[in-house]
Amino acid sequence: MKYGVADEKGKLLRKGEIPNSIMQKGVDGLLEDLTAVTGENRNKFDLQGVAVSTAGVVDPDRGVILCAPKYFPGYPGTPLREKLTDRCGLPCAVENDVNAAALGEYWLGAGRGAKSLFCITVGTGIGGCAMLDGNVIHGADFFGGEAGLQRVTPEHTWEEMASVSALIRNVAKAKGISETELDGRKIFAMAQAGDEAASAAIAKQMEDLAAGIANICYILNPERIIIGGGITAQKKYLHPLLDEAIRKRLFPLVYENMTLCFAELTNDAGLVGALYNFLMRG
């Protein structure tokens, strides 16, 4: 778990990491760790609140976790805002991690000045967030933006086809090796060294990403598409491939008025966006 201390303008004054203990110690252990790291920083800074960006589907109005991945046992139903407020004695705001990343990019990153945008994080899965006029479109049940779950073929969801997990699986199959021998960095290094299987798999990933992005563009018609996650480190390699794949799928008018960007805040987007969410909620 990453943490930081920032001023009201989003400048990070301190950053650090602690292990995510929920698998070993449960929700109570997680809360203990969050309270402890808050207390440690409170001894050094005049803290005014606690801003949280978390995995799972979140009701940000109540600060409650509605759904969570399987590696967060016992997390669904947790009134996180209430519990942290009680334990830390500070006001608290809670938002989903992808929504927080989008808010961070909107405030201080690649989304600055955009009236409408859709932020996509590509990693183990695919997350998404739609924003209009500076506000996250949460949807009736706070599932708004969960674009990785869309079916781009009858058999597969978008994240099953276009995530980094899918990229690793495709390269491993093509080369007849175990998936455990690969990760995203290795695959891009292989492609840049001339490995045809890695290059072909990356090209396919961009085509599959473009298929989902085209659906988003036709439904929401956003002014800006922002790509986040670990693949942002490969912007120079990926931007022309993805941009061309999107261009082929969109009507010229839609394509010409949409800007494809890669996230600028990288690993700090969630921290900055959690703060922005806290400030906007007063």
Contacts in CASP RR format, 6 or more apart in sequence:
PFRMAT RR
TARGET T0000
AUTHOR 0000-0000-0000
METHOD contacts of the structure
MODEL  1
MKYGVADEKGKLLRKGEIPNSIMQKGVDGLLEDLTAVTGENRNKFDLQGV
AVSTAGVVDPDRGVILCAPKYFPGYPGTPLREKLTDRCGLPCAVENDVNA
AALGEYWLGAGRGAKSLFCITVGTGIGGCAMLDGNVIHGADFFGGEAGLQ
RVTPEHTWEEMASVSALIRNVAKAKGISETELDGRKIFAMAQAGDEAASA
AIAKQMEDLAAGIANICYILNPERIIIGGGITAQKKYLHPLLDEAIRKRL
FPLVYENMTLCFAELTNDAGLVGALYNFLMRG
1 17 0 8 1.000
1 18 0 8 1.000
1 19 0 8 1.000
1 20 0 8 1.000
1 33 0 8 1.000
1 34 0 8 1.000
2 15 0 8 1.000
2 16 0 8 1.000
2 17 0 8 1.000
2 267 0 8 1.000
2 271 0 8 1.000
3 15 0 8 1.000
3 16 0 8 1.000
3 17 0 8 1.000
3 18 0 8 1.000
3 37 0 8 1.000
3 41 0 8 1.000
3 271 0 8 1.000
4 12 0 8 1.000
4 13 0 8 1.000
4 14 0 8 1.000
4 15 0 8 1.000
4 16 0 8 1.000
4 41 0 8 1.000
4 271 0 8 1.000
5 12 0 8 1.000
5 13 0 8 1.000
5 14 0 8 1.000
5 41 0 8 1.000
5 44 0 8 1.000
5 45 0 8 1.000
5 47 0 8 1.000
6 12 0 8 1.000
6 13 0 8 1.000
6 271 0 8 1.000
6 272 0 8 1.000
6 275 0 8 1.000
7 13 0 8 1.000
8 279 0 8 1.000
10 107 0 8 1.000
10 108 0 8 1.000
10 272 0 8 1.000
10 275 0 8 1.000
10 276 0 8 1.000
12 268 0 8 1.000
12 271 0 8 1.000
12 272 0 8 1.000
13 45 0 8 1.000
14 41 0 8 1.000
14 44 0 8 1.000
14 45 0 8 1.000
15 268 0 8 1.000
15 271 0 8 1.000
18 33 0 8 1.000
18 37 0 8 1.000
19 33 0 8 1.000
20 30 0 8 1.000
21 29 0 8 1.000
21 30 0 8 1.000
21 33 0 8 1.000
22 29 0 8 1.000
22 30 0 8 1.000
22 71 0 8 1.000
22 72 0 8 1.000
22 73 0 8 1.000
22 74 0 8 1.000
22 75 0 8 1.000
23 71 0 8 1.000
23 73 0 8 1.000
25 32 0 8 1.000
25 33 0 8 1.000
26 73 0 8 1.000
26 74 0 8 1.000
27 74 0 8 1.000
27 75 0 8 1.000
27 78 0 8 1.000
30 75 0 8 1.000
31 83 0 8 1.000
31 84 0 8 1.000
31 87 0 8 1.000
34 50 0 8 1.000
34 52 0 8 1.000
34 84 0 8 1.000
34 87 0 8 1.000
35 84 0 8 1.000
35 87 0 8 1.000
35 88 0 8 1.000
38 47 0 8 1.000
38 50 0 8 1.000
38 84 0 8 1.000
38 88 0 8 1.000
38 90 0 8 1.000
39 88 0 8 1.000
41 47 0 8 1.000
42 88 0 8 1.000
47 90 0 8 1.000
48 90 0 8 1.000
48 91 0 8 1.000
49 88 0 8 1.000
49 90 0 8 1.000
49 91 0 8 1.000
49 92 0 8 1.000
49 278 0 8 1.000
50 84 0 8 1.000
50 85 0 8 1.000
50 88 0 8 1.000
50 90 0 8 1.000
50 91 0 8 1.000
50 92 0 8 1.000
50 93 0 8 1.000
50 278 0 8 1.000
51 92 0 8 1.000
51 93 0 8 1.000
51 273 0 8 1.000
51 274 0 8 1.000
51 275 0 8 1.000
51 277 0 8 1.000
51 278 0 8 1.000
52 80 0 8 1.000
52 81 0 8 1.000
52 84 0 8 1.000
52 92 0 8 1.000
52 93 0 8 1.000
52 94 0 8 1.000
52 95 0 8 1.000
52 274 0 8 1.000
53 95 0 8 1.000
53 96 0 8 1.000
53 97 0 8 1.000
53 100 0 8 1.000
53 101 0 8 1.000
53 270 0 8 1.000
53 271 0 8 1.000
53 273 0 8 1.000
53 274 0 8 1.000
53 277 0 8 1.000
54 65 0 8 1.000
54 80 0 8 1.000
54 94 0 8 1.000
54 95 0 8 1.000
54 96 0 8 1.000
54 97 0 8 1.000
55 68 0 8 1.000
55 69 0 8 1.000
55 72 0 8 1.000
55 96 0 8 1.000
55 97 0 8 1.000
56 65 0 8 1.000
56 66 0 8 1.000
56 67 0 8 1.000
56 68 0 8 1.000
56 69 0 8 1.000
56 72 0 8 1.000
56 75 0 8 1.000
56 96 0 8 1.000
56 97 0 8 1.000
57 65 0 8 1.000
57 66 0 8 1.000
57 67 0 8 1.000
57 68 0 8 1.000
57 96 0 8 1.000
57 141 0 8 1.000
57 142 0 8 1.000
57 143 0 8 1.000
57 146 0 8 1.000
58 64 0 8 1.000
58 65 0 8 1.000
58 66 0 8 1.000
58 94 0 8 1.000
58 95 0 8 1.000
58 96 0 8 1.000
58 99 0 8 1.000
58 142 0 8 1.000
59 66 0 8 1.000
59 142 0 8 1.000
60 93 0 8 1.000
60 94 0 8 1.000
60 95 0 8 1.000
60 96 0 8 1.000
60 99 0 8 1.000
60 136 0 8 1.000
60 138 0 8 1.000
60 142 0 8 1.000
60 277 0 8 1.000
60 281 0 8 1.000
62 79 0 8 1.000
62 81 0 8 1.000
63 79 0 8 1.000
63 80 0 8 1.000
63 81 0 8 1.000
63 82 0 8 1.000
63 92 0 8 1.000
63 93 0 8 1.000
63 94 0 8 1.000
64 77 0 8 1.000
64 78 0 8 1.000
64 79 0 8 1.000
64 80 0 8 1.000
64 81 0 8 1.000
64 94 0 8 1.000
65 75 0 8 1.000
65 76 0 8 1.000
65 77 0 8 1.000
65 78 0 8 1.000
65 80 0 8 1.000
65 94 0 8 1.000
66 76 0 8 1.000
66 77 0 8 1.000
66 141 0 8 1.000
66 142 0 8 1.000
67 76 0 8 1.000
68 74 0 8 1.000
68 75 0 8 1.000
68 76 0 8 1.000
80 92 0 8 1.000
80 94 0 8 1.000
81 92 0 8 1.000
81 93 0 8 1.000
81 94 0 8 1.000
84 90 0 8 1.000
84 92 0 8 1.000
84 94 0 8 1.000
85 91 0 8 1.000
85 92 0 8 1.000
91 278 0 8 1.000
92 278 0 8 1.000
93 274 0 8 1.000
93 277 0 8 1.000
93 278 0 8 1.000
93 281 0 8 1.000
95 103 0 8 1.000
95 136 0 8 1.000
95 273 0 8 1.000
95 274 0 8 1.000
95 277 0 8 1.000
96 129 0 8 1.000
96 142 0 8 1.000
97 270 0 8 1.000
98 119 0 8 1.000
98 121 0 8 1.000
98 127 0 8 1.000
98 128 0 8 1.000
98 129 0 8 1.000
98 145 0 8 1.000
99 129 0 8 1.000
99 136 0 8 1.000
99 138 0 8 1.000
99 277 0 8 1.000
100 269 0 8 1.000
100 270 0 8 1.000
100 273 0 8 1.000
100 274 0 8 1.000
100 276 0 8 1.000
100 277 0 8 1.000
101 119 0 8 1.000
101 121 0 8 1.000
101 129 0 8 1.000
101 228 0 8 1.000
101 263 0 8 1.000
101 265 0 8 1.000
101 269 0 8 1.000
101 270 0 8 1.000
101 273 0 8 1.000
102 117 0 8 1.000
102 119 0 8 1.000
102 128 0 8 1.000
102 129 0 8 1.000
102 131 0 8 1.000
102 136 0 8 1.000
102 226 0 8 1.000
102 273 0 8 1.000
103 131 0 8 1.000
103 136 0 8 1.000
103 270 0 8 1.000
103 272 0 8 1.000
103 273 0 8 1.000
103 274 0 8 1.000
103 276 0 8 1.000
103 277 0 8 1.000
103 280 0 8 1.000
104 265 0 8 1.000
104 269 0 8 1.000
104 270 0 8 1.000
104 272 0 8 1.000
104 273 0 8 1.000
104 276 0 8 1.000
105 111 0 8 1.000
105 117 0 8 1.000
105 119 0 8 1.000
105 226 0 8 1.000
105 263 0 8 1.000
105 264 0 8 1.000
105 265 0 8 1.000
105 269 0 8 1.000
106 112 0 8 1.000
106 113 0 8 1.000
106 114 0 8 1.000
106 117 0 8 1.000
106 131 0 8 1.000
106 134 0 8 1.000
106 276 0 8 1.000
107 272 0 8 1.000
107 273 0 8 1.000
107 276 0 8 1.000
108 265 0 8 1.000
108 272 0 8 1.000
109 263 0 8 1.000
109 264 0 8 1.000
109 265 0 8 1.000
109 269 0 8 1.000
110 224 0 8 1.000
110 226 0 8 1.000
110 261 0 8 1.000
110 262 0 8 1.000
110 263 0 8 1.000
110 264 0 8 1.000
110 265 0 8 1.000
111 117 0 8 1.000
111 224 0 8 1.000
111 226 0 8 1.000
111 261 0 8 1.000
114 131 0 8 1.000
114 222 0 8 1.000
114 223 0 8 1.000
114 224 0 8 1.000
115 132 0 8 1.000
115 133 0 8 1.000
115 223 0 8 1.000
116 130 0 8 1.000
116 131 0 8 1.000
116 132 0 8 1.000
116 133 0 8 1.000
116 220 0 8 1.000
116 221 0 8 1.000
116 222 0 8 1.000
116 223 0 8 1.000
116 224 0 8 1.000
117 130 0 8 1.000
117 131 0 8 1.000
117 222 0 8 1.000
117 223 0 8 1.000
117 224 0 8 1.000
117 225 0 8 1.000
117 226 0 8 1.000
118 128 0 8 1.000
118 129 0 8 1.000
118 130 0 8 1.000
118 131 0 8 1.000
118 145 0 8 1.000
118 147 0 8 1.000
118 216 0 8 1.000
118 220 0 8 1.000
118 222 0 8 1.000
118 224 0 8 1.000
118 225 0 8 1.000
118 226 0 8 1.000
119 128 0 8 1.000
119 129 0 8 1.000
119 131 0 8 1.000
119 226 0 8 1.000
119 228 0 8 1.000
119 263 0 8 1.000
120 126 0 8 1.000
120 127 0 8 1.000
120 128 0 8 1.000
120 147 0 8 1.000
120 209 0 8 1.000
120 213 0 8 1.000
120 225 0 8 1.000
120 226 0 8 1.000
120 227 0 8 1.000
120 228 0 8 1.000
121 127 0 8 1.000
121 128 0 8 1.000
121 228 0 8 1.000
121 229 0 8 1.000
122 162 0 8 1.000
122 163 0 8 1.000
122 164 0 8 1.000
122 209 0 8 1.000
122 227 0 8 1.000
122 228 0 8 1.000
122 229 0 8 1.000
122 230 0 8 1.000
122 231 0 8 1.000
123 163 0 8 1.000
123 164 0 8 1.000
123 165 0 8 1.000
123 229 0 8 1.000
123 230 0 8 1.000
123 231 0 8 1.000
124 163 0 8 1.000
124 164 0 8 1.000
124 165 0 8 1.000
125 148 0 8 1.000
125 159 0 8 1.000
125 163 0 8 1.000
125 164 0 8 1.000
125 165 0 8 1.000
126 147 0 8 1.000
126 148 0 8 1.000
126 158 0 8 1.000
126 159 0 8 1.000
126 162 0 8 1.000
126 163 0 8 1.000
127 145 0 8 1.000
127 146 0 8 1.000
127 147 0 8 1.000
127 148 0 8 1.000
127 159 0 8 1.000
128 145 0 8 1.000
128 146 0 8 1.000
128 147 0 8 1.000
128 148 0 8 1.000
129 136 0 8 1.000
129 144 0 8 1.000
129 145 0 8 1.000
130 136 0 8 1.000
130 137 0 8 1.000
130 144 0 8 1.000
130 145 0 8 1.000
130 216 0 8 1.000
130 220 0 8 1.000
130 222 0 8 1.000
131 137 0 8 1.000
137 144 0 8 1.000
137 145 0 8 1.000
138 144 0 8 1.000
147 158 0 8 1.000
147 212 0 8 1.000
147 215 0 8 1.000
147 216 0 8 1.000
148 157 0 8 1.000
148 158 0 8 1.000
148 159 0 8 1.000
149 157 0 8 1.000
149 158 0 8 1.000
149 159 0 8 1.000
150 157 0 8 1.000
150 158 0 8 1.000
150 212 0 8 1.000
150 215 0 8 1.000
151 157 0 8 1.000
151 158 0 8 1.000
152 158 0 8 1.000
152 161 0 8 1.000
152 162 0 8 1.000
152 208 0 8 1.000
152 211 0 8 1.000
152 212 0 8 1.000
152 215 0 8 1.000
153 161 0 8 1.000
158 208 0 8 1.000
158 211 0 8 1.000
158 212 0 8 1.000
159 165 0 8 1.000
159 166 0 8 1.000
160 166 0 8 1.000
161 208 0 8 1.000
161 211 0 8 1.000
162 205 0 8 1.000
162 208 0 8 1.000
162 209 0 8 1.000
162 211 0 8 1.000
162 212 0 8 1.000
164 184 0 8 1.000
164 230 0 8 1.000
164 231 0 8 1.000
166 205 0 8 1.000
166 208 0 8 1.000
167 184 0 8 1.000
167 187 0 8 1.000
167 201 0 8 1.000
167 202 0 8 1.000
167 205 0 8 1.000
168 179 0 8 1.000
168 182 0 8 1.000
168 183 0 8 1.000
168 184 0 8 1.000
168 187 0 8 1.000
169 179 0 8 1.000
170 201 0 8 1.000
170 204 0 8 1.000
170 205 0 8 1.000
171 182 0 8 1.000
171 187 0 8 1.000
171 190 0 8 1.000
171 197 0 8 1.000
171 198 0 8 1.000
171 201 0 8 1.000
172 178 0 8 1.000
172 179 0 8 1.000
172 181 0 8 1.000
172 182 0 8 1.000
174 197 0 8 1.000
174 200 0 8 1.000
174 201 0 8 1.000
175 197 0 8 1.000
185 233 0 8 1.000
187 198 0 8 1.000
187 201 0 8 1.000
187 202 0 8 1.000
188 198 0 8 1.000
188 202 0 8 1.000
188 234 0 8 1.000
188 237 0 8 1.000
190 197 0 8 1.000
190 198 0 8 1.000
191 198 0 8 1.000
191 199 0 8 1.000
191 202 0 8 1.000
191 237 0 8 1.000
192 237 0 8 1.000
202 237 0 8 1.000
202 238 0 8 1.000
202 241 0 8 1.000
203 241 0 8 1.000
206 238 0 8 1.000
206 241 0 8 1.000
206 242 0 8 1.000
206 245 0 8 1.000
207 245 0 8 1.000
209 242 0 8 1.000
209 245 0 8 1.000
210 242 0 8 1.000
210 245 0 8 1.000
210 246 0 8 1.000
210 248 0 8 1.000
210 249 0 8 1.000
211 249 0 8 1.000
213 225 0 8 1.000
213 242 0 8 1.000
213 246 0 8 1.000
213 249 0 8 1.000
214 246 0 8 1.000
214 249 0 8 1.000
214 250 0 8 1.000
216 222 0 8 1.000
216 225 0 8 1.000
217 225 0 8 1.000
217 246 0 8 1.000
217 250 0 8 1.000
217 254 0 8 1.000
217 258 0 8 1.000
218 250 0 8 1.000
218 254 0 8 1.000
221 254 0 8 1.000
221 258 0 8 1.000
222 258 0 8 1.000
223 257 0 8 1.000
223 258 0 8 1.000
223 259 0 8 1.000
224 258 0 8 1.000
224 259 0 8 1.000
224 261 0 8 1.000
225 246 0 8 1.000
225 258 0 8 1.000
225 259 0 8 1.000
225 260 0 8 1.000
225 261 0 8 1.000
226 261 0 8 1.000
226 262 0 8 1.000
226 263 0 8 1.000
227 238 0 8 1.000
227 242 0 8 1.000
227 260 0 8 1.000
227 261 0 8 1.000
227 262 0 8 1.000
227 263 0 8 1.000
228 262 0 8 1.000
228 263 0 8 1.000
228 269 0 8 1.000
229 263 0 8 1.000
229 266 0 8 1.000
230 266 0 8 1.000
231 238 0 8 1.000
232 262 0 8 1.000
232 263 0 8 1.000
232 266 0 8 1.000
233 266 0 8 1.000
235 262 0 8 1.000
238 262 0 8 1.000
239 260 0 8 1.000
239 262 0 8 1.000
242 260 0 8 1.000
243 260 0 8 1.000
246 255 0 8 1.000
246 258 0 8 1.000
246 260 0 8 1.000
247 255 0 8 1.000
250 258 0 8 1.000
263 269 0 8 1.000
265 272 0 8 1.000
END
